[in-house]
Amino acid sequence: MMSVSNNKRTKDTNVLIERARAIDAAERQLRAEEARAAQAPGVVIPGERISDSKLSDTAESHELVVNAKHLQVLSHPIPSTITPGFAAITDYLNCTFPFKTDTANLANFFRALAAVAGEHFLNVRNCGRGMNGYERSYDLGEDGAKFCCVGQRDTALLMLPGKVCHTIPDWEKLIILLRDQYGARITRWDGAVDDFEGIHSVNWAAEQYKSGQFNNGGNKPSCRQNGNWIEPDGSGRTLYVGKRKNGKMLRVYEKGMQCGGNDDPWVRWELELHNVDRVVPWDVLLFPGKYVAGAYPKALSWIQDEMSRIRTVQKETELSYNHLVKCASTAYGRLLNVMLEVEDSPEVVMEKLCKPGLPKRLRMPIVASKDQ
């Protein structure tokens, strides 16, 4: 154990030395550029990008960015060249952009968003409270989309969770609106791949981790587990690779069991990227499969099949329905027996028990016809 610990410290030290050498070289280059700039007025050094191959690895490229004479290492995800773009779906999107909050600007944005993403975004409700450091927040529709504004240096935040992402008819039009018209940048993106047969299970993922298939450039990401791994009990297990605070994390979890199917083999592989020392490109929305597979090329090279939002929603609805029926039977099955004896007919029992509407768990979105 001591030998393994020493080897890890040695490896970490070598990585730090490599990065320090690269940054030292960049600083020397910066000083040389500043010296030349002093003789050539008008040359702007702050903001310059200096590429350095020493910081590259198999999953991301890196660049040294000089901002106000401070060096920052920025990572850029590299898409897989062998995985189809349609082999994953976008399951979460957050983006921020400059925004001056007033009644006209709010109305204009909501109308523009509804024009490209669906009229349900016009169902706007003021939450009456702040969120994520903003003073105001709004619900957009019934599927969890949120818009936050006022504060945070005159910016706004748009949050689109999984159910909302299912309803987007054309990601390219949304990109044009957010990136090109509002100058937005992605702060969080999740891409998901569903293995309905469970061929690539959480156990298989753990073996891949132990054999080094998640390593990038010689560096081994951290991992942790959730759920009962000693004696799996059907409640579902999760393997996490990487850390959210570092801007890149993969979740592998038993999605079927999460939805209530104790023996269902459905496993979801879900990549989460944040703009923590990282640029999340807008192409993740157009080619999600390439970026999910590219995050860990060795472990995720199996991703090839086309993902279908419709199949995902249908599967989740089926499992949720069966789970709720089982819960209702456990909680009220005996009561129904009594009611059928007491009341005049089953129709009277139904009339007394039924309530309008759907359980929240079964309110599934209408999947967009243009499926990415």
Order of alpha helices (4+ residues) and beta strands (2+ residues): alpha-beta-beta-beta-beta-alpha-beta-beta-beta-beta-alpha-alpha-beta-alpha-beta-beta-beta-alpha-beta-alpha-alpha-alpha
